[in-house]
Amino acid sequence: MGNRADAEGSDVEIYRNPLTDTIHADTPTGAHEQLLALLDALGLERKTEVTAGPVYVWHEVPSHLSEQEKKKVATRALPSLLLAGYVVNIPDDLFDPVAYQEAVADIRNHRHPAAAPSAGTRPAPKAPSRTAPAARR
């Protein structure tokens, strides 16, 4: 079982699982609970697989959603993750610019579930580059 976040050196790798309609959000092996809890709060479902070796943890966009709703959930997670200082990659085919702008507006107005009380004092995150990881603060 591979981990794309470890392979890419990012904090979160969002991608479609090959040959399925499942959208994954991989985090590095041993990711801090703070990152995992943020992904939970942003509407992604935590999955765990215990093996004889490592324990694998990843998140998925809920499978009962339509294709457009899945993209929206994945994209709406980006501003909060970037604002928290995480490096995130998402492919162009999963990025929804309207959902991204809605999430930024929610953060500005403190309506986002993961918005910190002081988030209104910081500039809103710009749309991520989908060809290179966002820079850490």
Summary of the structure (lengths in Angstrom):
residues: 137
radius of gyration: 14.3
end to end distance: 30.5
largest distance: 46.1
contacts: 386
relative contact order: 0.18
helix: 36%
strand: 17%
